[in-house]
């Protein structure tokens, strides 16, 4: 017959062993769970970063269109001129607004002046570009719709933006090749695209873009 103190001692030993076994089981479970949790965590960061970059690209497009619409605003001239230098100043703000995006290398902005032609139709009077990403305008190049009324305007089919007579719309197409944090292969190549349009704030010379300044050709 086992003495009572000996029975209690054995019970305590068994309890301690059970506790050690539980800790070991938890450690094994954590060893399997931690990599999965890390992957989920980084996945969440990637999604958050993608959302943030989408917002940044949209805001850059809006800013460029807005700033281009304000060129020569407040000038004392009856018909202020748009100069190449003015357009380049608008583009200069892109890198400051998109800090960390390296936009010049990975992005492309196409700025178009949408106007009425002499036939009452729509035309892209001039077009300037910034960024090295090889992307063409989805709606036309400079000179599109110079005559006639076949060119409907710029934007999605059936929802085209148009310019009224005697004024112009600064239409921006922006593209950016997303630079992933971690999951580049999982996401695959991803190009973020956005558009923006602002009517010019004041009357200006709509005939051409003047010197001085280097032409930001497309």
Steps between C-alpha positions, in 0.01 A plus 500: 500500500638845398532746782300820475804735488652292220172516307488875529863528387429289192192709423705818518764353268234394252345845513836668432566267207158578357571872531831454319329304226240779453775760464669279244176463307452876501854552372439254217173671412667841500783371281239413238283808554763778504605468132134509396436805720808672355379432145154633583655807665718581200203436273303759694787748467514439125127560458522816714797626299322431171198696622722788611684514166169495313392803701832678440482444124144628486596810701802569278279485190249740655775741605660506155166567330410768755840674483499489119157665501645787706794576267515875433206564734511856631716625213455861390499392136168489320588152368770346722730255324578145607878445486702181500657622825153524659421140411839384631429675830175306528690175441770598751257456787437134421812362670439711811143381527589138429791462741629141494325407176793583268231615260727617219639148464182300563222733387359703215278808488340616177363856516270599214330827414154402379340779297242577231622495140387741229225260395347490846640154578748393767876494454817436702673830428822412679633218713797474736639205698708424808650168613680211333230232517417399142127575493310674219187709537183291496304779331723654236818693431565866432303609194226238537170651383663805341212516251146371485286364782596133505706531820256476791736620773714334766394240752298179509280437200160658550633712788754712313616832642453788253615860484272796439581763241762757599632291790701182560502196724827379651463124475750277683568131448729354764656152512732350759672161516439388857811410699400228751641476852521120521250312288612604151454154346171449680356829372658476156577808290249767596455839335285755681308733270291809566364803318412856602363807325468869590368786292745791475436766763532807276508588131838431341670487161385163364692504172824334615761447774768769495869519592705519717546155645588149388214317331392192699419300190302178503 
